Amino acid sequence: MKVLAILSPREGTDIRSAIASHAVEELRALWQLYREGTVREMYSPGGPGAILILETASPATARSLLGQLPLLANQVMALELIELRPFAALQMLFAGDRT
């Protein structure tokens, strides 16, 4: 299943300092998840944080795996997970079409 993960800075955190102190560990851990095929895509939101697309068995699995990233484990970042499902609404266009 595809899971969208949004990592954003926690309120009240000196984000630049916190990221700098964990950057190498964070990137190594993220690279490992990418090499394993768990993290499929990585994007920047244009500032501190990350947008990740994961392939996992469940959102709970995604939360467990990402929870090991240093910035999440040390409460620097907050995590939001969204399960991505196929977009099925287009079938409404053909609901009355019998051809």
ZASELO-104132 format. One record per residue (C-alpha): residue number from 1; z, y, x. Coordinates in steps of 0.1 Angstrom, whole numbers, plus 5000, padded with zeros to 4 digits. Layout:
# ZASELO-104132
PT|doza|pz|py|px
PT|NUM|Z|Y|X
...
This chain:
# ZASELO-104132
PT|doza|pz|py|px
PT|1|5000|5000|5000
PT|2|4993|5035|5012
PT|3|5022|5059|5014
PT|4|5020|5096|5021
PT|5|5049|5108|5043
PT|6|5057|5145|5045
PT|7|5081|5155|5073
PT|8|5094|5190|5071
PT|9|5122|5209|5089
PT|10|5156|5208|5074
PT|11|5172|5241|5064
PT|12|5194|5257|5090
PT|13|5180|5237|5119
PT|14|5169|5254|5151
PT|15|5137|5236|5148
PT|16|5120|5246|5180
PT|17|5150|5236|5201
PT|18|5155|5204|5182
PT|19|5119|5193|5184
PT|20|5118|5201|5221
PT|21|5148|5179|5228
PT|22|5133|5149|5210
PT|23|5096|5155|5215
PT|24|5088|5128|5241
PT|25|5109|5101|5223
PT|26|5094|5111|5189
PT|27|5058|5109|5202
PT|28|5064|5075|5218
PT|29|5079|5061|5186
PT|30|5051|5076|5165
PT|31|5024|5062|5189
PT|32|5040|5027|5186
PT|33|5038|5029|5147
PT|34|5002|5040|5151
PT|35|4993|5011|5175
PT|36|5010|4986|5151
PT|37|4988|4999|5123
PT|38|5016|5012|5102
PT|39|5007|5049|5107
PT|40|4970|5052|5099
PT|41|4965|5090|5099
PT|42|4984|5119|5112
PT|43|4980|5156|5103
PT|44|4997|5189|5111
PT|45|5008|5211|5082
PT|46|5001|5241|5104
PT|47|5037|5245|5116
PT|48|5066|5223|5124
PT|49|5065|5190|5106
PT|50|5039|5163|5100
PT|51|5018|5147|5073
PT|52|5014|5109|5078
PT|53|4994|5083|5059
PT|54|5010|5049|5063
PT|55|5001|5013|5053
PT|56|5033|4995|5044
PT|57|5045|4968|5019
PT|58|5065|4995|5000
PT|59|5079|5030|5002
PT|60|5112|5015|5011
PT|61|5096|4998|5041
PT|62|5080|5032|5051
PT|63|5114|5049|5048
PT|64|5130|5023|5070
PT|65|5103|5025|5097
PT|66|5101|5062|5097
PT|67|5139|5065|5097
PT|68|5138|5053|5133
PT|69|5119|5083|5144
PT|70|5142|5105|5165
PT|71|5136|5137|5144
PT|72|5145|5119|5112
PT|73|5173|5098|5127
PT|74|5189|5130|5141
PT|75|5185|5149|5108
PT|76|5161|5174|5123
PT|77|5134|5167|5097
PT|78|5135|5158|5060
PT|79|5113|5131|5046
PT|80|5094|5129|5013
PT|81|5074|5098|5005
PT|82|5047|5095|4978
PT|83|5031|5062|4970
PT|84|4994|5066|4968
PT|85|4975|5046|4942
PT|86|4938|5045|4934
PT|87|4926|5074|4912
PT|88|4919|5057|4878
PT|89|4913|5087|4856
PT|90|4875|5087|4862
PT|91|4872|5057|4840
PT|92|4879|5080|4810
PT|93|4844|5093|4815
PT|94|4830|5059|4806
PT|95|4855|5048|4779
PT|96|4830|5053|4750
PT|97|4799|5044|4770
PT|98|4788|5008|4762
PT|99|4756|5009|4783
